[in-house]
């Protein structure tokens, strides 16, 4: 049966993968390499020098890319195909000597957690990027950096506390995602309206107004 610390590490890595995948690999790999964390055998590869170098280079790139408005959304879109399977793999590896059935179940749950975190992050950034000033974007990015550090510390030092916080977080994401999707749809309609060809008198079709009338 999986221990509480294994479940918390699996959940922490899956959750962090949706926000800062490469930073999570570097943090956990360094902790394991220097003896501060006993990694399960499947995750010992994270301690390898080449893995740490590759993840470190990508972490720096992600740190910079995440601070650039609009480009951060492109980065998030590309990482939809990386963060979710990586979160599932890391959650699987964190289970150590658990039965194959337990590892598979946690891997599926890990992919779900990473996907929820990723969608919340990318949806929130799309909404923030609608603002013309960059400061909100930078504040959100720095907050995410700190959140990953705090979340991984909590998962390692206080497993039960982290699992409770993770359950609350997933409940909040389930409540928030439909609202973010509706906001993203409105922003896309607005963008489509701005890009639509103008009428002969120079005016553009009011796409948002027509959509609002249809909803009414």
Buried (B, 14 or more C-beta within 10 A) or exposed (E): EBEEBBBBBBBBBBBBBBBBBBBBBBBBBBBBBEEEBEBBEBBBBBBEEEBBEBBBEBBEEBBEBBBBBEEBBEBBEEBEEBBBBBBBBBBBBBBBEBEEEBBBBBBEBBBBBBBBBBBBBBBBBBBBBBEEEBEBBBEBBEEBBEBBBEBBBBBBEEBEEBBEBBEEBBEEBEEBBEEBEEBBEBBEBBEEBEEEEEEEEEEEEEBEEEBEEEEE
